[in-house]
Amino acid sequence: MFGPDSFAFPRQESVIPDAEGIAGATVDTTNLDTPYPTNIVRRKDLVVMRQPHHYQPLVKWHQ
């Protein structure tokens, strides 16, 4: 399980190697009362960096 901030260091991650179990993390989803998201969980930085114009060539190349 990965934390919401992809640029934070050290990372806050959980793993259960070679076993069954439950990994959990507490995530603060509160947000300031503004028109734009202020919480890293709600901003979704990596989603806004997507470049979908690259998707079609990648799909064609993979086929």
C-alpha positions in Angstrom: 0.0 0.0 0.0 1.4 3.4 -1.0 0.9 6.7 0.6 -0.9 9.5 -1.2 2.1 11.8 -1.6 4.3 10.4 -4.4 7.0 13.0 -3.7 7.3 12.5 0.0 10.5 11.0 1.5 10.8 8.8 3.4 7.8 7.0 2.0 5.0 5.8 4.1 4.3 2.3 2.7 3.0 -1.0 4.1 3.8 -4.5 2.9 3.0 -8.0 3.9 5.7 -10.2 2.2 5.1 -13.9 1.7 2.1 -14.0 4.0 -1.6 -13.4 4.3 -2.7 -10.5 6.3 -4.1 -7.0 6.3 -2.1 -3.8 5.7 -3.6 -0.5 6.6 -2.9 3.2 6.8 -4.6 6.2 8.2 -5.2 8.9 5.5 -6.3 12.4 6.3 -8.8 13.5 3.7 -9.8 16.9 5.1 -9.7 19.8 2.8 -9.7 23.6 3.3 -12.8 25.4 2.2 -11.5 26.6 -1.2 -12.6 26.0 -4.8 -9.4 24.1 -5.4 -8.2 20.9 -3.6 -5.6 21.7 -1.0 -5.1 18.2 0.5 -2.5 15.9 -1.3 -5.1 13.1 -1.2 -7.6 15.2 -3.2 -5.2 16.9 -5.6 -4.1 13.7 -7.4 -0.8 15.1 -8.7 0.0 12.1 -10.9 -3.4 12.1 -12.5 -3.0 15.7 -13.8 0.4 14.7 -15.2 -1.1 12.1 -17.5 -0.6 12.7 -21.2 -3.4 10.7 -22.9 -2.3 11.7 -26.4 0.5 9.0 -25.9 -2.0 6.2 -25.1 -3.1 5.3 -28.6 0.4 4.9 -30.0 1.3 2.7 -27.0 -1.8 0.5 -27.5 -1.0 0.1 -31.2 2.6 -0.7 -30.4 1.6 -3.4 -27.9 -0.8 -5.1 -30.3 
